[in-house]
C-alpha cells in the first residue's frame, strides 16, 4: 500500500489551520503546541493534527514519527509561519531530508544582533547595533549614536518590548522595562532561540524614513519579489507599531526593480538562506535601503488576509506548495499587482489592511460594526476575538489587545493614515474594565449604575 504524502506545518495558530484545512484539505499535517488550543478554546483533530509541547524537540520528533507510521504517511515538505517554531521546523526538515533553511540560518535571522553583524560584514547597510548588559551601556550607546536610540530584546518579533529613547532617563526606564518584560516572558519560546542569551538587550541606531515590508522567494541563486508593502506607523501606542499596511506601493526611483531583487537575494544569502520564502523589513534613507530584520517565512499579521481579499493571492497556500516543491505558476500572475502600482493598463488599485486594537484592559463585551459596514471603502472585516476575551495592554501583553483588522480600498488623494483613523472611529468596542473583574473572573460592577466602557477601536 502506497503511503500518503503530507506537508508538515510546524507550530501555527488556529485561524491559519482552519484556512489551510479549508483550501488545501487532506494535504497538510499540523504539529501544534497545546498552549495554542488552550488560548483559543479549541481542540486538536487527531486525523491531521499532533498536539505536543514544541519546546520539547525530541518528544515532538518522536510523536511525529509515531503518527507517520500509524497513519502510513510520509512527509513531502515542511513549512512554518511563526518565528518561534522555525528552529524546530529546521530540525525536522533535516531529519527527513527535506528542503528548509538550516538551524544556523534560522538562528542567524532570529538573533537580531547576529543578523546585523552578518549584514554589515557583507556590506549591506543596516543600523549600528550594540549589545547591552547594564543601564550604563544603554546610555553609552545613546551618546555614541548621537540622537534617538532604539532599545529592544535580541530576539522576539513585531514591536514587542521595543522602545525609542531620546535621553538618558528614557534609556534607563526602557532598559529596566525590557528586563522586566523578559523576566515575565521567561517561558516564551519566542525569546529562547538556540544561540541567544534570553536576557540579551540591544541598542540600535534609529533610522528615519519610510518603513516597508516585503515577501520574496529565494531559489536558484536569485530572488523574486512577491509583495511590497508600506507600513503606516502609529504616532501613539508602542514605538514602531504598524497600524496599517498599504499594498501595492512604490520604491524611490533610485532603486530599480532588478537592483532590488539582487539586493534581496544578497540579504538572504548572507544569512545562509538559499531556498525559502522570506519576509524582510527595511527602511529607505536618502534613497538607499537600510535592512532591519529578515525571517525565512512570509509576513504575518493581517498581510495574508490583505493579499487574499485584495488580490486573490494566497500566500499561505503558496508556501505550502513551495515547501512541497510544486510549480508556482498559478500564483505568478498575481505577483506584479502586489508590488507595483499599475501605471499602464488595467490592474487592481491599492488596498489597506487596518489593524484594530482595544483601548483599555478588561473583558471584551461587544464589538459594534454597524457604521463601519455602511462605509463603501470597506471590503472585508475580520475579528479574531469574541466576547469574553480578556484584554491586557502593552507592555504587559502585545497580543491580546489586537482585535482584528479591516481590509479597505482607500480613496485616492486623501491621506491614508487619516482614512485609517476615520474608519476606526466607526467601530464601537465595549470592554468591562479590569478593575470591575475580581480574581475569580466575575463581574463586580453595578448593572444599574453603568457597566462597560465603550470606546472606538484604536488604529494603533
N, C-alpha and C positions, 0 to 999 in steps of 0.2 A: 504494500500500500504506500502510495506516494505521500510524503509529508507535506503539510500545508505551510505556506510561507506567511510570515508575519513581520511587519515593521515595528520595532520596539520604540515606543515613546516613553522617555525616561523623565519622570517627575514633573508632570504638568498639573494644571488646575481643572476643576470640573467643567467650566464653560468650554475650554478647549477640547476636553474629552468628548463632550456631547456634540460639539461642532464636527469633529473628525468622525465620530461614530455615524453621524447622520449622512455625511457626504462621502465617506470612504468606508462603508460598512464591511465588516469581516476582514479588513485589511491589516489593522493595527492591533498590537498588544500593548497595554498600558501598565507601566511599573510606577505605582503611586504611593506616596507617603501617607500613612493612615491619618496624620495630622490634617491633611487636606480634607479628608472626608469628615473629620470631627468639626472643623471650622465651617464647613458648608452643609452640615447635617445630611450628608449623602452616605451611600454605602457602595462598596465595590461590586462590580459584576464579575462573578467568578469565571465566566466564559471568555472574557477578554481583558481582565484586569488582575494584577497581582498587587496586593497591599503589603508593603514592607517598609520598615524604617530605613530611609535611604542613606542615613549616616553609616549604616552597617553594610559596607560594600560586600564583604564576604557572604553575609547572610542573604543579601539581595541577589547575588550571583547564584547561590545555591537554590533559592526559591525560583529563580528564572529557569535554571537547568531542570528542576523537577517539573515545572509547568510544561516545558517544551517536550519532555519525554512523555508525560502523562497525556498530553493532547496531540502527540505526534506532529509537532510543529518544528519549523526551523526558521531562523531569522534571516531576512534578506536586506535589512538595513537598521540603522539606529539613528533616532532623531531626538532633539532636545530643544525646548523653548525657554527654559529657565536657567539663569546663571548658576544657581546653587547646585544644579544637577548635572552640569556639563562634565565635571570630572568623572562622575560615576558613568556617564554615557561613554566617555573615552575609555575607561577601564573595560567596560562590557564589550565595546566595539573591538578593542584589541584582542580580547579573549576569544571572540568569534571570528576574527579575521575580516571584519567589515570596515569600510571606509568611514573615518571620523577623525577630527583633529586629535593629536596625541595629548596625553596628560600634561606634558610640558607646555605645549602650545596653549592649552586651556588655562593653565596657571600663569603663563605669560600675559594673558588677557585679564585674568581676574585680579592679579596683583597690579594695582594702578601705578605703583612706583616702578615696578619692573617694566611695565608697558612703555612708560615714558623714557626710561633708561635705554631700552632697546631702540625705540624710535629715534631718539637723539643720536645714538651710535650709528644709525643708518641714515643720518642727515635728513630726517623727517621732522618738520617743525612741530614742536609741542611745548606746552608751558613748562617753565622751570619748576622743579619739584624738589622738596626736601623732606627727609624722614625726621619725625619729632619724637622725643621721649619726655620732654618737660615743657612747661609753660614758657620757660626761658627760650627754648628752641623755637617756639612759635613766634615769639616777639622778635627774635633774631632774624627769622625768615621774613617777617613783615618789613623790618628795616632794610634787609638785603634787596627785596623786590621793589621797594620804594613806591608803594601805592597800596591798592587793595590786595589783600591776601585771602585765599580760599583755604579753609581747613576742612578735611574730610578723612574718613577711615581709609585704610589702604585697600579695602575691598568693600563690597556692597553694590547697590545699584540705585539708579534714579537720583533723586535729590535727598535721600535719607541721610541724616546726620551731616549735612554739608552746610557750612556757614561762611558768610562773607565778613571779613574783618578789615576795618579801616583804621583802627587804632589799637593800642596795647591793651586797653581794658576789654575790647571786644575779642582780642586774641585769647586773653586769659579766660573769659567767660565761655567762649566757644570751645576751647580745648577741654575744659572741665565738663562741658555738656556732652562732648563726644565720648570722653572717658566714661561718663555715667551711662550714656546710651549703649556703649559696647558692653558694659557690665550687665545691663538688663537684657542684652541680646546674646549672652554667652552660650546659649543653647541653639542659636540660629545657624543653620548650615550656610546661610548667605555670607556670614562673617568668618567662615572657617575653611577657606581654600587650603590646599595641601601644603603650600610652601610659604604661608604668610603668618607672621605673628598676629593673632587675632586682636591684639590691643594696639597695633601699629596705627599711628595717625600721620597724615601728610599735610604739608603746607604747599600750596600750588599758586603760582603766579596767576593773577586774574587777567584774562584776555578780553578786552572789549570787542564787541562786534556781533553781527547776526549769528545765531546758532542754528545748525542744521543737523538732520539725521538722515541716514540713507541705508538701504539694504542693497547688497550686491553679491553676485556669485563669483567665487574663486574656483577656477578649474582650468586645467591645461595651460598653465602659465599665463593666464590672463584674468582680468576681472570684467564682469558685465553688470552694469547697474540695473537694479530692479525698480527702486523708487527713491526719489529725493524729496525731502520734506523740510520745510522751515518751521522751527519751533517758535511759538508765541509765548514768551516768558512772562510770568506773573510779576507785577510790581509789589505784590503783597504775599503773605504766607512764607513758607520755607524758601530760602535762597535757591535760585536755579530751577524752580518748579515750572515745567511746561504746562500751561493750562489749555493749550490747543496746538494742533498741528495743521499746517496748510500744505496741500499737495494738489497739483504739482507746483514747483517753484523754479526759479532761475538762479544760476550762479553768476558771479560777475563776468563780464566779457573777457577778462584776462585769463579765465580758466576755460580751456577748450574741452569738448566732450572726450576726445581721445586722450588728452593730457590728464583729465580727471580719472578715467578708467585706469591709466597707467599708475597714477599715484595711489589709487585704491588698492591695486594689486601689491604695490610695494608695502603699504601699511599692513596688510595681512601676512604677506610672505615673510616680512621681517620678524613677525611673532611666531613663525613656524607653521603657518596655515597654508596648505597647498590645494585643499579642496574643502569647501564649506560655503554655506550661505551666511554672510556676515552682516552685522549691524555696526555702523560707525557713527559716532557723534563728533562733530567738528565745528569750528568757528571760522569765519572769514575776517581776517585782519589786514586791512590795506591791500585787498585783492589777493591775499595769499591764504591757503588752507592751514589751519592750526589744528592738529589732531588732539582729541580729548580722550575718547575711550572706544574700544572695539571689542566685540564679542562674536564668537562663531555660532550665531543664532540670528533669526530675524528679529526686527524690532517688535516690541510688545505694546502694552498699554492699549490704547484704542486704535492703533495703527492697522492691525489686521482687519478690524471692522471697517475702518475708513477705506481701505483698498477694496474690500469685498463689496461694500454697498455703494461706493462711488465709482468703481471702475470694473467690477466683476473679476478682479484678480484675487485669488485665494492663496495667500502666502503660506497658510498652514498646509494646505494640500500640496503646494509647490515644494515645500521642504520634505514632506513625506515621499513624494516621487523622486526628488533629488537624492534622498537617502537610499532609496531602492535602486538608484542608478537607472531610472526610467527616463525616456525622452521628455523634454520640457517644451516641445514645440507648441502644444496647445496653450501654453501660458505666454509665449513670446509676443503675440500681437498686442498684449496689454502693457508691455513694458514702457514703450515710448510715452504713453499717456500719463504714466505715474511719475515721470521725472522731467518732462519737458512741457513748457507752455506751447500749445499748438499755434504757431504763427502762420502756418499755411494749411489751408484745407480744414475740413471739419474735424472735430475732436472734442472730447468732454472737457468742460471747463473745470475750474478749481473747486475743491471740496475742503471743508474744515472739520476736523474732529475736535469737539469741545469737551473737555473733562469737567465733571461736576463733583464738587466736594461739599461736605457738610460744614456748616459754620460754627458748630459747637459740639462738645461732647455730650453723650447721653444715649437714650434709646430711640431709634427711629420709629416714628409712628405712622406717618403718611408722606407720600410724595404726590403732589397735585400738578399734572402737566396740561391742564385744560387749556390755558392760554398759549402754551408752547405748541400744542398740536394745531392751533389755528394759524401759526406763522407759516407762510408759503415757502420760506427758505429751508425748513426742516425736512430732511429726507428719512432719517431713522433715529429713534430714541432707544437706548439700551441701558437698563439699570441692572446692576449686579447685587443690589441689596434689597431686602424685603423688610416689612415691618417686624420689629423685634430685634433688629440688628443693633449691636452696641458700637457706638462711635467713640473713638478716642483720638484726639487731635495730636499732631506733631508738636514737639519732638518725641513724645511717648510712643506714638504709633503712626506710621506713614501709609498704612494700607487701609485701615478701617474707615477713614474719613472719605475715601473715594466712593461715590455713589453710583457712578455710571458715566455715560457720555452721550452726546448728540452729534450726529452727522448732518451737516447742512451745507447748502450752496450759498456762498456769500454774494452780496450784491456788489457789482463792480463799482469802483470809485469811492467806496466807503471803507474807512479803516477797519481792518479785520478784527483787531483787538476790541474796538468799540462794538462791533456786531456780536462778538462773543459775550461781552458784558451785557448787552441788551437782551440776548436770548436767556442768559442766566437769570435775569430778573423775572422771567415768565414762568419759573418753576417755584412752587411753594413747598418747602420742606418743613415738616413738623417733627420736632425732637423733644422728648422728655429729658430735661437737664439731668446731668449726673447726680446733682445733689438732691434730686427727688426720687432716687432709687437707693434702697437700702442694701446692705451687704447680701441679703438673700435674693436680691434681684427684683423685689416687689416695689410697686409704686407707692410713694408716700405723700403725694400731693393731694390737695383738696379738690375733688371733682367739680365742686360748685364754684369755687373762687378762681379757678383758672388752671388749666392743665399744661399743655405743651407750649413750647416756644416755636413760633412759625417764622421762618426767615426764607430768603431766597437761597438758592444753591450758589455756592461761591465758584466762580470760574478760575480757581487758583489751586 
